[in-house]
Amino acid sequence: MQILKPSYAAGVDLGGTTITTVLVNETGRLLSQTKCLTEASLGVDTVVNKIVNSIKEVCGQAHIETDQLTAVGIGSPGPLSTKTGIVIDAPNLNNWVNVPLRDLVQKHFKTNVFLDNDANAAAYGEFWVGAGKGIDNLMVITLGTGIGGGMFIDGKLYRGPDDTSGEIGHIPILLNGPLCNCGNRGCLETLASATGLVNRAIHSLRFGVSSLMMDFCEKDLNKLTAKMVHEAALKGDKLAIELLRETGFYIGIAAAGIVNLLNPEMIIIFGGLSGAGEFLFAPIREEIKKRAFPTPAARVKVVPAILGNNAGAIGAAGIALMEFPPQ
């Protein structure tokens, strides 16, 4: 009888502020984890060393050697190339351009390293062991400073030939709307991201609309955060509630298009804003019901993610195991 050796994968979620690293087994069970500051302003070499040390740390916590790793996965802001392992352009990482991140990490380990988009990594985590487990056709929408996404078609992560699929944040929603970082106007990201929500709140507050948010930010609008908007809504603040519902309305318009285009079984909302609950989810579901074809609209479930801040790192490890399965 052949005894199969356990498989381990390290997953890294490289963010503009923090690096989250986990160690999982072949079933996605979390074995150890660590976090550290990214400090991208100190240069590429510093960030790479932090990634390498974090991988060694999670292996040490679990009492395994790095040589025992089946694979290492890294989820990074893009755009990037999964084929070459190069981060093409990442403004949130102190304007990284053409950084061969995969190879820079690879030379420190004997195992295979795989690089993917951070939104794809978070999506894979939820697909593998999160809210989307057992669902073959789904879309994960990540709501943060920006808006990203990952999609699964017939159980397979779809990246597109240029690794740019899932960019739901750049679906045009509002003609002649706010200018987006991508150069277009009225993208979903400008309206429904955490940044977009805060910008719309500031616009209303500057026109003198009464709100608890002014107390929360101590009347300094530069201190206003999306979390403050949510906290005000929980206390019954009318403006905050309306802003969150409007955010759900914009996301719902984009989601309805996804439902008509891809016929997903599930749409998972990931990121800090997903904690807004029914303030956000009710208008999303309402717009899907109103705008999408009845049959796919009735099928699709809109749910919050369940893996929290570890989704990206767990998903990166899962993608690495998918790309380099145990021999």
N, C-alpha and C positions, 0 to 999 in steps of 0.2 A: 504493500500500500504506500503510495507516494504522499509524503507530508509536504504540503505547500507552505513556503515561508511567508510570513506576514509582509505586506507591502506598506511603505510609508511614503508620503509626499509632503513637501513643504510648500506652502502657499504664501505669497507676499502681495499685499495690497499697498501699492506705492501711491501715496496721496501728496498733495501740495504741502500739507501741514504735518501729517504723521505717516509712519510706516507700520502697518499691522502685519504680523507674520504668525502663521499657525503651522502645526504639524497634525496631519490626519492619517488614518489608515485607509485601506482600499474601500471601506464602506462609507467613508466620510465622517467617521467619529472623530471628534476633536480630542487630541491628546495633550497638546500644550499650545501656548500662545504668548506673544510678547508685543509690546508697542514701544516706539521711540519717535522722537521728533525727526522730521525729514531734513531740515536745515539745508534745503537745496541751494541757498545763496552761497554756501561754502564750496560748491563745485561738485562736478560729477563724481570724482573719486571719493569724496566724503560720503555721498549718498550710496554709492556702490559698496563701500566698506560697511556702512550701516546695514544694508541688506544682507551682506554676507555674514556679518556678526549675528544678526537676528536669526538667520537660519541655523547657525551653529548653536545659538542659545536655545531654540525650541527643541533641537535634537538633544542637547544636554539635559534639558528638563525632563525629557522622556527616557533618558538613559540609553540612547542609541547613537551610533556613530554616523557621521554624514555619509560615509561610504555605503550605509544601508539604505539610503534614500533611493526609491525607484525613480523619482522625478522631482523637479522644482518648477513651480509655476509662478509667474509674476504678472500681476494686473497693473497696468500703468495708464496714465492719461495719454491720449493720442493727439493727433493721428499717429499711427505706427504701422509697421508691417510684421505680420506674424511669420511671414516667409523668411525675412532677413533678420528678424529680431531687433530692428532698429526703431527707436522712437524718433519719428520724423520731425515733429514740432509740438512741444508741450509748454505753453505759456505758464501754466501753474507750477512748473518745475524750473523756475528762473530762466525761462526761454530756452529750454533744451532744444537743440536742432541736430538731427542726424546722429543721435547718440546710440552706439551699438550695445544697448543695455544687456541683451541676452548673452553676448559673447563676453562682456566684461564680468558678468557674474559666473558664467560657465567655467572660466579658467580657474575658479577657486574650488570646483567640485568635480568629482568623477562621473556624476550622473547627468542626465539630460536636463536642460533648462528650456522652458517655453515661455514666450512673451505674448500677452494678449491685451486687448483693451480693457480698462478697469470696469466699464459698464458690462461688457461680456462676461467678465469674471464674476461680478455680483449676480448677474442673471444665471450663470451656470450653477452658482451656489444654491440659489433658490430652486432651480430645476432639479438638481441632484439630491439635495437633502432638506430642502426648505418647503415653502408653501406650494411649489409647483411639482413636488415629487409625484411621479406617476402620470403627469400630464405631458403629452407629446407635442401639443401645439399651443404655444403661449408667448406672451410678450411681457418683458420686465421693463418698467419705466423707472429710471432713477432720478429722484428729485433732490437736488442739492444746490450748490452755487450755480450750476448749470443743469441741463436736463439731458440725459442719455438714455440708452436702452439696449436691450439684447433680445433677440428673437429665436425661437425654436420652431422648426417646421418638420413634422414627422419625426420628432425626437432628436433632431440634429441642430446644433448651433449654426445659424446662418450668418456668415460674415460678409459675403459678397466678394467679388474678385479683387477689390481694393481695400478690404478690411474696413469699410465705412458704413456697413448696414446698421440699422437700429438708431440712426441719429434723429430720433423723433423730436428732439429739442429744436431742430431747424426746419420743421414743417411750418410753412407760412400760415398764420392764423388771422392776422389783422392787417388789412391793406393800409400801407403808409403808417404802420405802427412804429414802436420804438426801434432805434438802430441796434442791431445785434453785433456781437463781436465778429461774426462770420462775414459781416459787410452788408447783409440783407436787412430788411425792415419787417417787423411784425412777426418774427419767429416765436414759436411757443416758449422758448427759453427766456425771451425778454419779458414775458407776461406771467409765466407760471412757475419759474424757478424760485428758490428762496430769495435770490437777488431781485427778480422781477416783482415778487410779492412786496418786498420792502420798498422798492422804488414806487410802486403804486400807493402804498401806505403813506409814504412821505409826501407824495403829490397831493393826496387828500388832506393831510394834516396841515400842509402849508396854506391850503385854502380855508383853514380855520374850522374844519370839522372837529367837533368835540369827541375825545376818545381817551380811554385809560392808557393808551399807548404813550401819550405824552408824559404821564407820570412814571411809567416803567422806564422810559429812556431819559428821565430827568430833564425833559424839555430840550434835549440835545438830539436832534434827528440823526446825527451821524452815529449815534449809539444804538439806534433802533435795529432790532434783529427779527428774523422770522419767528423765533421762539417767543418773543414778546407779543407778536401779533396773535399767536396761538393762545398764550396765557390770557390776553385781554378777551379773546373770544370765549374762553372757558368761564370768564366772569360776566358774560352776557353783553360785552361791548358790541354795539350794533355795527360800527364801522369794521371792526376786526372780523366779525362773523361774515359780513358782506364781502370783504376782501378774500377770505378763504373760500367762500362759495364761488366767487368770481374765478378764483384760481382753478377750482374743480370744473367750472364751466369751460374754461379754455382747454384744460386737459381732456375733458369729455369730447370736445369737438375733434381733437386729434385722435382720440381713442376710437371714436365712431368711424373715422376713416380707416384705421387699422383693422377694425372688425369687418368692414366691407372688403378690404383688400386681402386680408390673410385668414379670416374666419378662425380666430384663435378660440381655444376652450377657456383660456384664463388670461387676465391681465393682472400682473402683480405690481403694486406700487411700492417702491423702495426709497429709503432716504428719510431724513429728518422730518420733512413735511408730511410723510405718511402717518405720523402720530397725530395729525389733526382730526383723524377719525371721520365721522359722518359729515362734519363741516365740509370736508373735501370729497369724500366718497359718494355722498348722495347726489351732488350735481354731476359727477362723472357718469354715474349709472343712468341718471335722468337724460343726459345728452346722448348717450349711446342708444337708449331706448327710443329717443325722439328722432335721431338722425340715421341710424344704421338700419340695414334690412332686418325685418322682424325675426326671421329664423336664427341667424347668427347672433343677433342682439339678445335673444332669449337664452341662447346657449352660454354665452361668455360670462364668466364670473370675474368680478373685480375685487381683489383682496389685497390686504397689506402683506408685505414681506415678513418673515418670522426669524431670520437669522441675525438681524441687527447689524452692528458694525463689523461683524466677522464674515459677512456674506462674500465680500470681494476676495479675501484671503482664502477662505474655504473653496470658493469657486475656482480660484487660480490653481490651487492644488488639484482639484477635480479635473480641470482641463488638461493639466500636465499628465495625469494618470490616463486620461482618454487618449492623448497624443502619443504617450509612451507607456503602454500597458505593461504590467509585470510579465517577464518572460518565464 
